[in-house]
Amino acid sequence: MKFTDGYWMMRPGVQAAYPVQVLDGDVGPDSLVVHAPCYPVRERRDLLRGPALTVAFAAPLADVIRVTVTHFAGQDRKPDFVLADAADGEAEPPLIIEDDEALTFTSGALTARVAKGARWSLDFLAGGRRLTGSGTKAMAAIDTGSGEHYVREQLDLALDAHVYGFGERFGPLVKNGQVVDSWNADGGTASEQAYKSVPFFLTDAGYGVFVNHPGRVSFEVASEVVTRTQFSVEGQQLEYFLIYGPTPREILRKYTALTGRPPRVPAWSYGLWLSTSFTTSYDEATVGSFVDEMARRDLPLSVFHFDSFWMREYNWCDFEWDPRTFPDPRGMLQRLKARGLRICVWINPYIAQRSPLFAEAKAAGYLLRRADGDVWQWDLWQPGLAVVDFTDPEAREWFAGKLDALIEMGVDCFKADFGERIPTDVVYKDGSDPERVHNLYAYYYNQTVFELLRKRRGEGEALVFARSATAGSQQFPVHWGGDCESTFEAMAESLRGGLSLGMSGFGYWSHDIGGFEGTPDPAVFKRWTAFGLLSSHSRLHGHSSYRVPWLFDEESVEVLRRFTKLKTRLMPYLLRTAEQAVDAGLPMMRAMVLEFPDDPACTYLERQYMLGDDLLVAPVFDAGGRVSYYVPEGVWTHLLTGEKTTGPRWVTEQHGFDSLPLLARPGSVIALGAVEDRPEYDYAAGVTLRVSELADGAEVATVISAADGSRLAEFTTVRRGATIRVAASGAPDGWKVQVAGVPDVAVDGGSATSDPLGAVVQATGDTVVITLRVDSTSVSMED
């Protein structure tokens, strides 16, 4: 929200009060409270008027400082985000020092310094330098001409600093110059609105900021003042956390220590999901024909999803199968599950008036009400729609009980749709402030569904497929990108949204392969298929047309088969990547700047990404197959062809529908499983370690884990000169090593066979020693 008219003047009716100096500071054992009048105090009578701001500092964990700016302290609005008190055991007592020049508050390596001079100055320091700060006319209490009151902060933005995050945002990945309102809306993927608003941003300047306000937060990112990042909230208090990295990975680790980290999700969820689509006509025969044809065409399928019309029209939600199309739902689910499929069904948190549950929920008081006591209703989406009040524990239990009956029937997970258009002219059962619940509603809704599944399925076996979210919702995965068009442009905006969400603490992300609205042409479908199967989760879903590949062309079938099988072989690698989300809050799909923060060429990259530490993916956004992408420093190896590309440089290539730029990082050892028809298997049995451009003296540990995180096997790969030694611990017989791009090797402890992608060594024991043929002109590993 903008308050100024240019740089010098305020907008009509707007009045701002800025702290101008420090009156004094209260130093406690774990906190510092600074009193800052908004006028110069030159004599005692100046102490008889206001306003004044109170600025409090605390340290929830090392390298993080909480700043609370208060004008009037009499307000006590709830609810708040759920934050960890002492995250990961990393909290430590702060160091607080007062001298003649300043008050300083230090948490770990991060210091907040408030100068005692004649001008207000709050600086954040770390690593021997100033990260950012709040100077003259930055922090403010603001009154508008219409009677609204805001608290604002502005933090300096360095010349070479770039801002990322704010949740799933579909515009440019770098947010400099943008206005961002943290306010959930059902606006598709082609506007400034977002399904998943997170009041958190990180920078490539060593710090991130989390604004601890669950309602509307308005950000002006180098927009109102082009040298500052501004954030404001309506009310009398603003709280934010300044998080020191210094790297973007470290910023995410500390941010998710505060707000929660993603849990493990079941291995089957990484396989291919097939949906009925939204408004298409379907019954059990339709579903059976899709499943039969997928099997006949050798297309591995893991999950079948029933979208909205599994329930009768106008009854959403009553959680009852439409008896006209599904007369035997229990039997149908048993038949599908006998074929190895998991089942997902669509739900939302709204109750239409025709649903039998409307009267039940109304009588029990489980629906949002207006101030006059009437149930809040409207006709958008469903006639007479009402909204479940998830602030009421009894309403949560009631809602979960309806889903529990479906789990008992054989449903494995739920697509938890909607949760964004939550009204603010309502009264909540627990007295919550509706403005503060608007975004938090998504948290409560998906938490209710996820915790039921975790209770019934166990740790690591629960997941939802959710659209709405806010800070902390990463604890209830998986999230997908919402309603996009079926175009290359929409494919690109979806990727931007996913990368932005990953920069906001979310570990997993998916999207509708081929797009949701309309019907993609075959080229869009095939290019999106490759992208979709190289995302953390992969779903075929649309609006008014089916997404089975044979309806596009036969080549679509071949492309889907190729990339589905590739993904199942990548399961050992993907599960280790997922462990980084669980342990450190790192997304599986990473913006290039997150992995290469010191490479300025990666700053703005938003049409390619890293899938985990070691795989670069550049989706093709062109029917003819032309793609340009950036390769960071080193010799990178194409996973599918074995071709070498040396960076740093830009590359322009032509790719058929069966390919895309998929490059292994230099020095990587990527574990490829031996099974390609399902995502659940013994990942250590017959595993192949693909070694790419291992430098002389390098040592790489490769852990193979089960879906529950338990260790199945571990390999240590070491290169010394022309020799690569691989030692296994706990690996079953049959493991292999492939030296990418090297056709001829000598082996001790195994036998070698030739392969177009590089010699494959079959181990006969726990150790193999591979000698690269020095006379081979194909050897490209650096000495």
PyMOL commands that set and color helices and strands:
alter all, ss='L'
color gray80, all
select helices_A, chain A and resi 44-48+87-89+248-259+267-270+284-296+308-310+329-337+356-364+393-409+434-457+473-475+488-502+522-533+549-551+554-569+571-584+592-595+600-602
alter helices_A, ss='H'
color red, helices_A
select strands_A, chain A and resi 4-5+9-10+15-17+24-27+31-37+52-58+64-70+95-98+102-107+110-115+122-126+129-134+140-143+149-156+163-167+179-182+197-203+207-211+217-221+228-234+237-244+272-275+303-306+342-347+350-351+386-387+413-416+512-513+538-540+589-590+609-611+615-617+626-638+644-654+662-664+668-672+688-692+699-705+711-720+723-729+736-739+745-748+750-753+760-763+767-772
alter strands_A, ss='S'
color yellow, strands_A
deselect
rebuild
show_as cartoon
